[in-house]
Amino acid sequence: MESITCPGCQKPIRVPPDVLGQRAQCPFCKCHFQAPIRSADGALTSPTLIRRNPFAESRTFGPGAALILVGLLGVLTNAAQVARAYSDPDEFARQVRDDLEKMNLADQAERTIRWMPMVRAGFLILSGLVVAGGVAMLRQRRHGLAMVGSLAALFNVASCCCVLGFPAGAWALYVLRDPELQAQFHRPARSETTTPPA
């Protein structure tokens, strides 16, 4: 076995001699790299990074991207429902009555017709919060907004988004509870760390 340094995470790893010169993957950061080769003098060349694993670079990438995806699905479905309710209220009312009649809840139709567009608008706002929380996670800024967006994903129960929203929100909350990660949210932005020109 040959000892080398991973070009992605800089951790020492061991590779079998038959892997030298071939594509390999780091067991720690999962990046792909070209394994070194042995030169004429017997020394190993440096491994060459081929592709980094975006999930290894940042613990917030995966849950942040999941929140954005779930939030955008919620925005699209709820916006379509709100638009349908207000663009053709008669057709919306007819469909609600038909749906509730099939469920033997015809006595709830008028109240549902009156409140459903407002409820959908509320879920539209909730979906926007989920997207904002996902962006905050990807940028690692505004920890509070990331927490609110994660919680919003848990409670965004309109349409099919709740099936995806609960695991995405739970994943994000699990990651955000880490004190080391919280400290990354509070570090100065790159533009704040540079000194202004004299």
Secondary structure, 3 states (H helix, E strand, C coil): CEEEECCCCCCEEEECHHHCCCEEECCCCCCEEECCCECCCCCECCCEEEECCHHHHCCCHHHHHHHHHHHHHHHHHHHHHHHHHHHCHHHHHHHHHHHHHHCCCHHHHHHHHHHHHHHHHHHHHHHHHHHHHHHHHHHCCCHHHHHHHHHHHHHCCCCCHHHHHHHHHHHHHHHHCCHHHHHHHCCCCHHHHCCCCC
